Amino acid sequence: MDFVRVDLEENGVAVLTIDRQEKLNALDPQVVEEIGQALLELEIEGPRAIIVTGAGERAFVAGADISAMHAMDAMDAKRFSEIGHAAMALLDRSPIPTIAAVNGFALGGGAEVALACDIRVASENALFGFPEVSLGILPGMGGTQRLPRLIGPAVAKELIFTGRRIDAGEAQRIGLVNRVVAQGEALNAAKELAAEISANGPIAVRHAKTAANRSLDVDLISGLEYEADQFALLFATADAKEGMGAFIEKRKPRFEGR
């Protein structure tokens, strides 16, 4: 791959880095397809958590590549949106927990990549925004759908309609960001958080993510029924016996993902 690399840490955490620094890691169809391909391969590898970040300190992802989009017709744009949706679904709907380590600009498509992750850790210099309307278009990689679900429709509409940029502190205040850390520390903080996640039962974490995602799609009664099914299913795993046994025996559990 030309613009995406994946590094596997010893604790079962994968770090996916978008590296197109001369364009501030901007997204064009090739970059988006590479993100999707890397995530498909990681589903086979089965890490316990995935961190997504951008190379360098200037940008997480500065947005979509405007030069590439300017050359698109309507059908090209539809295809670009569709491959973006497919790649973002691999972050959002994968059972593997995903964390965005946001350093610098996360605008347009960059903000949408961060939105598709389960958790967002931002450095103090991070800037978020959805400037698409200033270009005569709208967010096309999930922003109009995920942002209202995350921070509420009124605040989401304000950000989308105005294209206003917000800093990391405001992003945390409105619920867009989970944690804000010192400049240059977003990836390290994300790795610490991923290590906390990877120390737990991997099957349990995956089913917990699936159940939490289910709450966005169904009514409460249906969601509770699904939760009860997943709760019961986990009692058939070796990890559940190990985890509860370790608690009773006052020792650290040794989860094997079985």
N, C-alpha and C positions, 0 to 999 in steps of 0.2 A: 504494500500500500504506500502511496506517495505522501499522504497528508495525515494519516491516522496511525498511531502505534499503540500497542498494548504491552504492558509490563505486569507480570504476575509476581506478587509479593509472597514471602514464605508463609504468611499467616492465612493464605487463601484469598487475599484481596487483589483484585485486578484494577490497574490504573489505565484508563483509556485517555490518551492525549491527542487533541486536535492540534496539529503543528503545521500551520501555514502563516508563519509570523510576518512575512512580507505583505500579507493582506490582512493582518490582525486576525488571523484564523477564520476569515469570512467563509461562509458556506456557498458552494456552488453545487450543481448536481453530482459531480464526482466526489466531493468531500462528504456529502450526505450519504451517498451510496457506500462509501468506505466506512462510515460510522455504522451503518446498518449491517454490513458484512462482518465487521469486527464484533458487533454484539451477537450476531448469529453464531459466530465461532465461540464466543464466550459462553453461550448457553450450553454448548457441547462440553467445554472445559469445566463448567460448573463451579466457578468461584463462589465464595460465601458473601461477597459484596463487590460492587463495581463503583469505582470513582471515575467521574468524567471531568476533565479539566482542559485548559488551553495552554499551549506552550508560551513561555515568556510571562512577564508581569504586566504588559500593557493591555492584554485582552484575554478574556475567556473565549468568547466568540463575538466579534464586533457586529455581526449581523450577516445577512445574506450578501453575496457578491453583487453589487448593484450593476456593474458592467455586464455580468453574465445575464442578469434579469432583464436589462434594457434590450437585449437582443432577442428575448423570448416573445413568441406570439401567445395567444390564449391557450392553445393546446400544449405548448411547451410549459407554460405556467401551471396548467392543471397537472401535468406529469411531475413537475418539480414539487408541487404541493403533496402529491400522492406518495412520492418516495420519501418526502419529509415525514409524512404521517406514519409511514411504515417503520421508519427508523426510530421515531419518537415512541411508537408503541412498544418497541423492544426495550426501551428504558422504563416506560410507565407500566406495562402489563407483564413484563418478565417477572417470574417469581423471585428473581435475585434482587435484593435491595440495591438501590442506586443512589449515589451521592454526587451532587455537583460541587466542585471546588472552584468557586468563581473568583477570578483574579482580573481586575480591570473591567473593560467594557463587556457587558452582556446585553446587547441591544438587538431588537428584532428577533431574527432566528436564533441568536445566542441566548436571549431571554427564554425563548421557547424550548431550547435544549435543556436549560436549567429547570424550567417548569415540568418537563417530562420526568425528571428525577424525583425520587421519593423525598430527599432531604437536600437542602441547599446551605452550604457554608460559604460565606463571602468574606473577602478581605476588605479592609477599611476603604480601599481605593476603588471598590467595585461600583459600577454605574449600571443601572437597569433601565430599560425603556422599550417602548413599542412604537417606533417612529414611522411605521409603514404609511399611515395616513398622510404624512407630509410628502410622501412620494406618489400619492394618488392610488395606493393599494391598501390592503389590510393584512394582518398577520395570517400566514398561510401554512404554518407548521403546528397548529394546535393552540395558538395563543388565545383566540377568541373563545375557545371551549375550556381550556384548563385554567386560565387566569380567574374567571368568575367563580369557578368551583373552589379555588384555593383561597381567594381573598374577599369573595363576595361580589355580586354583580355591579353594585354602584361604584365602588372604588376601581374595579377592573375597567368599567366603561370609561371612567374619567381618564385613566392612563392610556387606554387604547384610542379614545377620541381626540385627546390632546397631543399624544406622542411625547409627553413630558418625560424627562429623565429623572430618576430618583437615586439617591445615594444609598449605601448599604444600611445606614442607620434607619432611614425611612422605610426601606424594604423590609427590615426586620420588624419595625413597628406595625406595618400593615399585614404581616404574616407571610410575606413572600420569601423571606429568608429565615432559617432556623437559628443560625449563629453568625456573629460578626467577629472577626479576629484581626490581628495586626497585619499590615501590608506584608505580603510575602509569606504568610503563614496559612493560607487557605488550604493548600494541599496537605501540609502536615496535620492540620486540625481535622481534615477529612479522613486522613489515614488513622488518626487516633479514634475517631468515631467508628470507622469501618472495623477497627480491631475490636472495639466493644461489641459490635454486632456479630463478628465472626467467632467470638468466644462462646456464643450461645448455640443452642441446638439448631443446625442448619435447616433441617426439615421443618422444625417449628417456625423458624423465621420466615421461610418461604410460604408456608401455609397462612401465617399471620398477615403477610403482605397481600396474598390473594384474597383473604377474607376482608381486609380493610378496603381494598379496591372494590370489592363486591358491594360495599355500602354505598358507593357512588351510583350504582346502576339499578338498585332494587329498593323496594319499600322496607321498612324496619322489620316487619314480621318475617319476610323472606330472608332478609339478611341474618336475622337471629337463627333461623332454621339452618342456614348455610354454616354459620359459626358453630352450632352444636354438632353438625356433621364433621367438620374439620377437627373440632375438639376431640370427638370420639375416635376419629381416624388416627390421631397422633398417639393414642394410648396403645396402639398395636405396634409401635416402633421401639427398637432397641434404645434409641436416644431418650425416649420418655422414661423407660425403666432406669437408664443410667442417670439421668438428671435427678429424678426423685430419690433414687437410691443414694446418690452422692450427697443430697441434702440431708437425708436421715443419718448418713454416716459422717456428716460434717467434713466432707472433702470436696476438692474441686472436680467437677464432672469431666469425663473424657468422651466428648461427642464424636461419633464416627459417621454420622449421616445415614444411619440405617434404622 
